[in-house]
Amino acid sequence: MNKTKILILITVFIDVAGMGIVIPILPFYVEHFSSAPLLITSLFAVYAVFSFLSAPLIGALSDKIGRKVMLITSIFSTAAGWFVFAAAPNVLFLYLGRIIDGSAAGNFPIAQAYLTDIAQDDRERTTNLGLIGAAFGIAFIMGPFIGGTLGAISHTLPFWIVGCLALINGLLAIFFLPETHHNRQTDKRLSINPFIPLKRAAQNITLRPNYLVWSLFGLAVAGFQSIFALYTSALYNFTEFTVGLLYTAMGVVIALNQAVALKHFWLKKFSEPKLELIMLVIYIIGFTLLAIPNFFVFILGLLATTFGQSVLRVVLNSQIIAKADPKIKGEVLGITSSVTSLSMAVGPLLAGLLFGWSHVLPFLIGAFLLTIAFVILYRDRRALNQKALSGDEVVVSEI
């Protein structure tokens, strides 16, 4: 594995592990300022909102001036945000720390752009994105454990550690990370209006179906994550420890699926377009099974959703990149990151409302949203193939 891949995977690992480290201790730290649950949830929400606003611009800037400078900017923004958060004398500075971090939250999409820049073909591009997903899964496993251990020493220590890790990561990027994007749009005019890239996304006929599918997928994932602990507690009396073990097991499956199975099995047996449709069906089945109040069926549903989500996250992203103009890959990945942030804000609110009406309703609605995504993707594949057969354009996908 070359130096660039290693440094990018370290960047993703530190970014995700940082969130995992602080999640277990965040409620206890925030209690020093206020015991209101709304304060905790709003700290997550304010980051998601500012990430939603900034991600397309950060991605577009990486197309114009290069990946390296924007990745370094994003990394140092993360470090500064956590340092402000750790040293906060009052609630205002807690929000300020999350705003600073969210205002340049481009680590993940730029990391994806880096690894697609150096990919030699479609299969390597998907494999590289799978490695990012594996780093995400491993960090998701280790982060909460590290955070719980550090938090037992001091409630502020995890935030200082995360900030220092980001700072070291930024220094490594300055001295060792090469620039990979050389075909830049230097004459492209950029707008500070965060909705301009989203408007262009809505007007992009080629990518619009993929953006819609990614949005529906994001809503289903965010909704699932937000009510999972509540659901398992209400139906099966699971404790926080049990839920933590389940998340750890899910992280292991995701990491193995994306780091090993994706390259050595899934991509050998199926094309990416077929994988998208197959995994959407598996994911729909998983959500439907989770809505059935039976423990054995619940475990089957959990396995299906974990497998489906882990592969879908990679191939959906990969197909968006495959169809995008190479000159705007950064902007496109920024848009997908922005959509993810919006899903993180809207999905939990929708799932919480549905959960109040019925414990199983969030999963049924999730299955319905994913079914719409399947129909959109299937029709898009058929349209592309029909155009190719008529000689209008080259085949870019297959059903």
PyMOL commands that set and color helices and strands:
alter all, ss='L'
color gray80, all
select helices_A, chain A and resi 3-22+26-30+37-65+67-86+91-103+107-117+122-153+157-176+195-203+208-236+240-269+272-290+295-323+326-357+361-389
alter helices_A, ss='H'
color red, helices_A
deselect
rebuild
show_as cartoon
